[in-house]
Amino acid sequence: MAKKIAVLTSGGDAPGMNTCVKAIVETGLQLGIEVYGVFRGYQGLMEGDVRLLTVQDVKYLGNFGGSFLQSARSEAFRTPEGKAKAAAVVKKLKLAGLICIGGNGTLKGAGELSELGVNIVAIPATIDNDVYSSERSIGFDTAVNSAVNMIDNIKQTMSSNGRVAVIEVMGRHGGDIALFSALASDSNIVVVPEEPVPAADIIKRTVKLVKQGVSSPTIIVAEKQHDIKVLADEIEAATKKECRAIILGYMQRGGSPTSNDRILSIRYGVQAVHLLNNGSSTCSLAVKNDLLTTVDINEAVAEKSHFRSDMYALFRLLHDPK
């Protein structure tokens, strides 16, 4: 009887998830392993929403964003009864292992499920890039590129009218998207949770930029740091220049994955299948110094930050008003 494994995506979708699932299915077939897809994440696992995946199912997935397997946040899975129900489905299907693709919440759930005897390989996939154990998560590169493209467009139209732009990007509890997109788009000010900046300081810096001849300053703010509509009104009052508040929102999460995210997804997917085929115990994959490695699942969900303070210092060096 062929070895059987399953794959699920959970939490927020990230461009590259589909690419990863495709790599998992194709690698499994090469090794004589049946790969099952779990639909709707841990909720679908509890409900037994699982079916065998074929080459035809994943044939055209490589360049599509979102998640073909869909995702769902499950309150029921958070309970001991829900986890036991999910583990029972794995046992009933006689799965040799489960590959869980997602962010911190997904990896935490994977670790808890492993305590019930489920063999798991976790893959970090979140546009926020906030899985502590890995330098890169699936979807981050695409989200930054999407943000940069939109910021560039906004800067061009703001410049035509001499307006100030306050742009909110995603990032939840981490500032990676804000920092990297601000640096790449040559924006003037960036506000991230790791280095909070009071509204008064943002206004003061903007006023100074305008006095120095910057006609259309661009301010990038990670979500939940400030009410950007209020901030924009205060900047307009202080600078006497029109100021627009713009929230990029879910446009950063959708779209085709970049080549970097596709390659990372393939590397993760192939390695995950080989680990399960070789009987590896529960672990999470991670990128360190551009090399794939495995880490303990508890390390993967440690509530720490790998915020690039060196990149933040570089941004400040380039853009703080003198």
Buried (B, 14 or more C-beta within 10 A) or exposed (E): EEBBBBBBBBBBBBBBBBBBBBBBBBBBBEBEBBBBBBBBBBBBBBBBBBEEBEEEBBEEBBEBBBBBBBBBBBEBBBEEEBBEBBBEBBEEBEBBBBBBBBBBBBBBBBBBBBEBEBBBBBBBBBBBBBBBBBBBBBBBBBBBBBBBBBBBEBBEEBEEEEBBBBBBBBBBBBBBBBBBBBBBBEBBBBBBBBBEBEBEEBBEBBBBBBEEEBEBBBBBBBBEBBBBBEBBBBBBEBBEBBBBBBBBEEBBBEBBBBEBBBBBBBBBBBBBBBBBBEEBEBBBBBBEEEEBBBBBBBBBBEEEBBBBEEBBEEBEEEBEBE
